[in-house]
């Protein structure tokens, strides 16, 4: 299936509520999922504009065999995208017959709305927000290379390395071909917003990982490179489980007593991630009913995780800014396990802490585009309190017994018996 047909299929699936954009893209079996995902997201973002232009130009009336979703993808590529890729084939020829009219209708729409840029045609909620202005964060994959070698490579390509950032203002001020080392995260390089490194040789070779400003947590006293590889590099056997499978792990499951570390990233509203609003309308402002349902599921998942008998440390993380999904869930789980677990400080140098809704919440951390130049998320690190076993406690609490002195008569009898058994001197 070609790129444009695949994109049209994903758009149709989203409209009929068959799934999210990301889920449908990955299930499409299209080879270049990033290219497909980007095209679908941008077409969806300009959906209302494209509908207006297509209707005014009479494209579907003139081309009766052209399906609406495919028409929308093709018109986006012609007017707003990068042009037809790989030549465009018959679609380029088909749209070429209507190109002048389509461009004229787009220009007329701008005049009618009093704008000059394509982005100004978008509704306020569809325009690029703070997230689109975030720097490009690039993590060095230390399994394959090191930061010094990566920095040298970029310098040979004409980039100017500015050293370690001292503040968020340093990151905001990045422009052109300048880059920095993040002020808090080791092996995390920072480039200006909109820097595109998807075709860079180091990225294609797996030496670089493009990600949000997300970091690893120390689960087993080893500094780990990525939350995505947290369990795999913690020195324990692990597997990634779907939420339903995780909740089904019971005491009869062989894995139940072998789990020492858990990274729990449950389904959430996604209110901290502006990009989620494109895939799931309403994700940024969840209704009270949806928020209540999500928080209930998160509560069950976290409480279940804390029942694993060998669990030493757990990282609970969401991409939500809602207190109900974050601090409230953690507080209730700790209250249901009094004295068994506690919050460990999560990256103390991180400037944005948890809401002060219960004692210890300051150990949690929050992030947002405004405060930390990252997507919005929440993290709590929960660790088991080291308490002695019941046998040790009983031994420690028992009073120390000292032998009482033997009665004098008994001692004399013992000495006499010993003398009787001693051979005489010769």
QUIDANOR-V241883 format. One record per residue. N is the residue number from 1. SS is DSSP state (H for helix, E for strand, L for the rest). PHI is phi as a letter, one per 30 degrees, with the letter a starting at -180 (999 if undefined). PSI is psi in whole degrees, -180 to 180 (* if undefined). Layout:
n = [N | N]
ss = [SS | SS]
phi = [PHI | PHI]
psi = [PSI | PSI]
This chain:
n = [1 | 2 | 3 | 4 | 5 | 6 | 7 | 8 | 9 | 10 | 11 | 12 | 13 | 14 | 15 | 16 | 17 | 18 | 19 | 20 | 21 | 22 | 23 | 24 | 25 | 26 | 27 | 28 | 29 | 30 | 31 | 32 | 33 | 34 | 35 | 36 | 37 | 38 | 39 | 40 | 41 | 42 | 43 | 44 | 45 | 46 | 47 | 48 | 49 | 50 | 51 | 52 | 53 | 54 | 55 | 56 | 57 | 58 | 59 | 60 | 61 | 62 | 63 | 64 | 65 | 66 | 67 | 68 | 69 | 70 | 71 | 72 | 73 | 74 | 75 | 76 | 77 | 78 | 79 | 80 | 81 | 82 | 83 | 84 | 85 | 86 | 87 | 88 | 89 | 90 | 91 | 92 | 93 | 94 | 95 | 96 | 97 | 98 | 99 | 100 | 101 | 102 | 103 | 104 | 105 | 106 | 107 | 108 | 109 | 110 | 111 | 112 | 113 | 114 | 115 | 116 | 117 | 118 | 119 | 120 | 121 | 122 | 123 | 124 | 125 | 126 | 127 | 128 | 129 | 130 | 131 | 132 | 133 | 134 | 135 | 136 | 137 | 138 | 139 | 140 | 141 | 142 | 143 | 144 | 145 | 146 | 147 | 148 | 149 | 150 | 151 | 152 | 153 | 154 | 155 | 156 | 157 | 158 | 159 | 160 | 161 | 162 | 163 | 164 | 165 | 166 | 167 | 168 | 169 | 170 | 171 | 172 | 173 | 174 | 175 | 176 | 177 | 178 | 179 | 180 | 181 | 182 | 183 | 184 | 185 | 186 | 187 | 188 | 189 | 190 | 191 | 192 | 193 | 194 | 195 | 196 | 197 | 198 | 199 | 200 | 201 | 202 | 203 | 204 | 205 | 206 | 207 | 208 | 209 | 210 | 211 | 212 | 213 | 214 | 215 | 216 | 217 | 218 | 219 | 220 | 221 | 222 | 223 | 224 | 225 | 226 | 227 | 228 | 229 | 230 | 231 | 232 | 233 | 234 | 235 | 236 | 237 | 238 | 239 | 240 | 241 | 242 | 243 | 244 | 245 | 246 | 247 | 248 | 249 | 250 | 251 | 252 | 253 | 254 | 255 | 256 | 257 | 258 | 259 | 260 | 261 | 262 | 263 | 264 | 265 | 266 | 267 | 268 | 269 | 270 | 271 | 272 | 273 | 274 | 275 | 276 | 277 | 278 | 279 | 280 | 281 | 282 | 283 | 284 | 285 | 286 | 287 | 288 | 289 | 290 | 291 | 292 | 293 | 294 | 295 | 296 | 297 | 298 | 299 | 300 | 301 | 302 | 303 | 304 | 305 | 306 | 307 | 308 | 309 | 310 | 311 | 312 | 313 | 314 | 315 | 316 | 317 | 318 | 319 | 320 | 321 | 322 | 323 | 324 | 325 | 326 | 327 | 328 | 329 | 330 | 331 | 332 | 333 | 334 | 335 | 336 | 337 | 338 | 339 | 340 | 341 | 342 | 343 | 344 | 345 | 346 | 347 | 348 | 349 | 350 | 351 | 352 | 353 | 354 | 355 | 356 | 357 | 358 | 359 | 360 | 361 | 362 | 363 | 364 | 365 | 366 | 367 | 368 | 369 | 370 | 371 | 372 | 373 | 374 | 375 | 376 | 377 | 378 | 379 | 380 | 381 | 382 | 383 | 384 | 385 | 386 | 387 | 388 | 389 | 390 | 391 | 392 | 393 | 394 | 395 | 396 | 397 | 398 | 399 | 400 | 401 | 402 | 403 | 404 | 405 | 406 | 407 | 408 | 409 | 410 | 411 | 412 | 413 | 414 | 415 | 416 | 417 | 418 | 419 | 420 | 421 | 422 | 423 | 424 | 425 | 426]
ss = [L | L | H | H | H | H | H | H | H | H | H | H | H | H | H | L | L | L | L | L | H | H | H | H | H | H | L | L | L | L | L | L | H | H | H | H | H | H | H | H | H | H | H | H | H | L | H | H | H | H | H | H | H | H | H | H | H | L | H | H | H | H | L | L | L | L | L | H | H | H | H | H | H | H | H | H | H | H | H | L | L | L | L | L | H | H | H | L | H | H | H | H | H | H | H | H | L | L | H | H | H | H | H | H | H | H | H | H | H | H | H | H | H | L | L | L | L | L | H | H | H | L | L | H | H | H | L | L | L | H | H | H | H | L | L | E | E | E | E | E | L | L | L | L | L | L | H | H | H | H | H | H | H | H | H | H | L | L | L | E | E | E | E | E | L | L | L | H | H | H | H | H | L | L | L | L | L | E | E | E | E | L | L | L | L | L | L | E | E | E | E | L | L | L | L | L | L | L | L | L | H | H | H | H | L | L | L | E | E | E | L | L | L | L | L | L | L | L | L | L | L | L | L | L | L | L | H | H | H | L | L | L | L | L | L | L | L | L | L | L | L | L | H | H | H | H | H | L | L | L | L | L | L | L | L | L | L | L | L | L | E | E | E | E | L | L | L | L | L | L | L | L | L | H | H | H | H | H | H | L | L | L | H | H | H | L | L | H | H | H | H | H | H | H | H | H | H | H | H | H | H | H | H | H | H | L | L | L | L | L | L | L | E | E | E | E | E | E | L | L | L | L | H | H | H | L | H | H | H | H | H | H | H | H | H | L | L | L | L | L | E | E | E | E | L | L | L | L | L | L | L | L | E | L | L | L | L | L | L | L | H | H | H | L | E | E | E | L | H | H | H | H | L | L | L | L | E | E | E | E | E | E | E | E | L | L | L | L | L | H | H | H | H | H | H | H | H | L | L | L | L | L | L | L | L | L | L | H | H | H | H | H | H | H | H | H | H | H | H | H | L | L | L | L | L | L]
phi = [999 | d | e | d | d | d | d | d | d | d | e | d | d | d | d | c | i | d | l | d | e | d | d | d | d | d | d | d | i | d | d | c | d | d | d | d | d | d | d | d | d | d | d | d | d | c | e | d | d | d | e | d | d | d | d | d | d | i | d | d | d | d | c | d | d | d | d | e | d | d | d | d | d | d | d | e | d | d | c | b | c | c | i | d | c | i | j | i | h | d | d | d | d | d | d | e | d | c | e | d | d | d | d | d | d | d | d | d | d | d | d | d | c | i | b | c | c | d | d | d | d | d | d | e | d | c | d | e | c | e | d | d | c | d | d | d | c | b | c | d | d | d | d | c | a | b | d | d | d | d | d | d | d | d | d | d | d | j | d | c | d | c | i | d | d | c | a | d | d | d | d | d | d | d | b | h | c | c | a | b | c | e | d | c | c | d | i | c | c | b | c | e | e | i | d | c | c | d | c | d | e | d | d | d | d | i | d | b | b | d | a | d | d | c | b | c | b | d | d | b | i | c | d | c | c | a | d | d | c | e | d | d | c | d | i | b | d | a | a | c | c | d | e | d | d | d | d | d | d | c | e | d | d | e | d | e | c | c | d | c | b | b | c | c | b | d | e | b | d | i | d | c | c | e | d | d | d | d | d | b | e | j | d | d | b | d | d | e | d | d | d | d | d | d | d | d | d | d | d | d | d | d | d | d | d | d | d | d | d | c | d | c | a | b | c | c | b | b | c | c | c | d | e | d | c | c | e | d | d | d | e | d | d | d | d | d | b | d | i | d | b | b | d | c | e | c | h | e | d | d | d | c | c | d | d | d | c | a | e | j | d | d | d | d | b | b | b | a | e | d | c | b | h | b | d | d | a | b | b | b | c | c | b | d | d | d | c | d | d | d | d | d | d | d | d | d | d | d | d | d | c | c | d | d | d | d | d | d | d | d | d | d | d | d | d | d | d | d | d | d | c | d | d | d | d | c]
psi = [136 | 168 | -47 | -38 | -40 | -42 | -42 | -39 | -39 | -44 | -42 | -40 | -40 | -43 | -35 | 11 | 39 | -14 | -180 | 167 | -48 | -44 | -43 | -33 | -46 | -26 | 0 | -16 | 14 | 137 | -48 | 86 | -32 | -42 | -44 | -44 | -44 | -43 | -43 | -44 | -44 | -39 | -41 | -39 | -37 | 19 | -49 | -40 | -45 | -40 | -42 | -44 | -44 | -42 | -44 | -35 | -8 | 33 | -45 | -26 | -37 | -34 | 83 | -22 | -5 | 120 | 148 | -44 | -39 | -39 | -41 | -43 | -45 | -40 | -37 | -48 | -37 | -46 | -35 | -18 | -151 | 14 | 165 | 131 | 142 | 27 | -29 | -18 | -140 | -23 | -36 | -41 | -41 | -50 | -28 | -31 | -20 | 8 | -47 | -43 | -41 | -44 | -37 | -39 | -36 | -42 | -40 | -38 | -39 | -43 | -43 | -37 | -3 | 38 | 164 | -18 | 152 | -41 | -27 | -12 | -16 | 152 | 157 | -42 | -17 | -6 | 154 | 128 | -161 | -32 | -33 | -15 | 7 | 148 | 162 | 114 | 133 | 116 | 135 | 127 | 98 | -5 | -19 | -23 | -169 | 163 | -41 | -41 | -39 | -44 | -45 | -39 | -47 | -36 | -37 | -22 | 4 | 5 | 152 | 117 | 126 | 7 | -163 | 135 | 147 | -14 | 170 | -28 | -34 | -39 | -40 | -30 | -4 | 134 | 161 | -132 | 43 | 149 | 161 | 169 | 134 | 147 | -23 | -32 | 123 | 149 | 21 | 112 | 151 | 127 | 165 | 155 | 147 | 8 | 124 | 113 | 15 | -27 | 7 | 140 | -39 | -36 | -44 | -27 | -3 | 11 | -19 | 148 | 120 | 124 | 171 | 177 | 60 | 147 | 171 | 160 | 150 | 96 | -32 | 39 | 15 | 137 | 119 | 156 | -25 | 142 | -28 | -28 | 20 | -56 | -37 | -29 | 10 | 3 | 16 | 154 | 142 | 165 | 155 | 125 | 140 | 160 | -41 | -41 | -38 | -45 | -21 | -8 | 109 | 174 | -22 | -11 | 133 | -27 | -16 | -40 | 0 | -8 | 123 | -28 | 139 | 133 | 107 | 110 | 78 | 167 | 139 | 179 | -21 | 23 | -15 | -7 | 102 | -31 | -25 | -26 | -28 | -40 | -41 | 91 | 133 | -2 | -33 | -26 | 76 | 144 | 157 | -37 | -43 | -40 | -41 | -41 | -42 | -46 | -37 | -42 | -44 | -39 | -44 | -42 | -44 | -44 | -37 | -42 | -36 | -6 | -13 | 120 | -26 | 5 | 128 | -41 | 145 | 138 | 120 | 125 | 138 | 161 | 43 | 150 | 3 | 129 | -36 | -30 | -9 | -93 | -40 | -40 | -45 | -45 | -48 | -38 | -41 | -37 | -29 | -9 | 61 | 128 | -10 | -33 | 161 | 163 | 131 | 146 | 124 | 107 | 75 | -28 | -12 | 131 | -24 | 112 | 174 | 157 | 142 | 66 | -14 | 157 | 130 | -8 | -20 | -13 | -23 | 168 | 155 | 162 | 154 | 160 | -35 | -39 | -28 | 9 | 45 | 170 | 161 | 129 | 170 | 142 | 135 | 135 | 118 | 129 | 152 | 139 | 131 | 104 | 142 | 153 | 166 | -36 | -42 | -40 | -42 | -40 | -39 | -32 | -19 | 136 | 144 | 129 | 131 | 140 | 136 | 148 | 142 | 150 | 152 | -41 | -42 | -38 | -40 | -41 | -40 | -40 | -39 | -43 | -38 | -37 | -34 | -27 | -3 | 129 | 145 | 156 | 147 | *]
